[in-house]
Structures are given as C-alpha cells and as structure tokens.
Amino acid sequence: MRIVTWAIRLAVFLLLVAFAAKNAEPVPLRFYFGLALEAPLVLVLFAFFVAGALFGVLALLMPLARQQRQIAALKKQVSKAEPPAPPVAGL
C-alpha cells in the first residue's frame, strides 16, 4: 500500500512540474494607478493559491478562538458549581 501511495505522490509531483514547465512565460499583472508586475504564470498561480489558503486558515481561526473562549468559560462555571452528592449505597 505504501508503494502505491508513493507512486501516486510521484505522479502528482511530476504532473505539477510539467505544468510549471509549460507555464513559465511571464505574464503582466496590472494594478491600479499604472502599476504593473511581470512574473511567470506559475508563480502568480502559486501566490494566489497560498493567499487563498491563508485566508481560509484565518477564517477558521476566528470561530476556533470563539469556541476556546466558550469552553474556558464553561469550565470555569463547572468548577465554581458545588460537587454532586455522593451516591447512596445499599439501594
């Protein structure tokens, strides 16, 4: 099973390298106010992929932080509550 997994990884890697080699021509990125940047298409695509992944991670961190605060508040409430009565033996 490990060999199949590594074979798939190698195939995907080789496909990505071939894609990068085919898309190495420089493309202009035009911004506002006459600003322009020229970079290989593969780098532009990779940069936007990384930016999208970072935005996704940041979008997940906000609800996660909120949940952590709620968990801490609930743990504090539970620790302040009086302990439950011990069970009665012999019933």
C-alpha positions in Angstrom: 0.0 0.0 0.0 2.9 2.3 0.7 4.3 1.8 -2.7 1.0 2.8 -4.3 0.8 5.9 -2.2 4.3 7.0 -3.1 3.7 6.2 -6.8 0.6 8.5 -6.7 2.5 11.2 -5.0 5.3 10.9 -7.5 2.8 11.1 -10.4 1.1 14.2 -9.0 4.5 15.8 -8.4 5.6 15.1 -12.0 2.4 16.5 -13.4 2.8 19.7 -11.4 6.4 20.0 -12.5 5.3 19.5 -16.1 2.6 22.1 -15.6 5.1 24.6 -14.2 7.5 24.0 -17.2 4.7 24.6 -19.7 3.6 27.8 -18.0 6.9 29.6 -17.4 6.2 32.5 -19.7 6.0 35.9 -18.0 2.6 37.4 -17.6 1.8 41.0 -16.6 -0.2 41.7 -13.5 -1.8 45.2 -13.9 -2.7 47.0 -10.7 -4.4 50.4 -10.2 -2.5 53.7 -10.8 -0.5 52.3 -13.7 1.4 49.8 -11.6 2.4 46.5 -13.3 4.4 43.5 -12.3 5.7 40.8 -14.7 6.2 37.3 -13.3 6.0 33.7 -14.6 2.4 32.4 -14.7 3.3 29.5 -12.4 4.5 31.9 -9.7 1.4 34.0 -10.0 -0.9 31.0 -9.7 1.1 29.7 -6.7 1.0 33.0 -5.0 -2.8 33.2 -5.3 -3.1 29.7 -4.1 -1.1 30.4 -1.0 -3.0 33.6 -0.4 -6.3 31.7 -0.6 -5.1 29.1 1.8 -4.0 31.7 4.3 -7.4 33.5 4.1 -9.1 30.1 4.7 -6.9 29.4 7.7 -7.7 32.9 9.1 -11.4 32.4 8.5 -11.2 29.2 10.6 -9.2 30.7 13.4 -11.9 33.2 14.4 -14.6 30.6 15.2 -12.0 28.4 16.8 -10.9 31.2 19.1 -14.6 31.9 20.0 -15.1 28.2 20.8 -12.0 28.2 23.0 -13.3 31.2 25.0 -16.7 29.5 25.4 -15.0 26.3 26.6 -12.9 28.2 29.1 -16.0 30.0 30.4 -18.0 26.7 30.8 -15.1 25.1 32.6 -14.9 28.0 35.0 -18.7 27.7 35.6 -18.4 23.9 36.3 -15.5 24.4 38.7 -17.5 27.0 40.7 -20.6 24.8 40.9 -20.9 22.6 44.0 -19.8 19.0 43.6 -22.6 16.4 43.2 -23.9 14.5 46.2 -22.2 11.1 46.7 -24.3 8.1 45.7 -26.2 6.3 48.5 -25.0 2.7 48.9 -27.4 -0.1 49.6 -30.4 0.8 47.5 
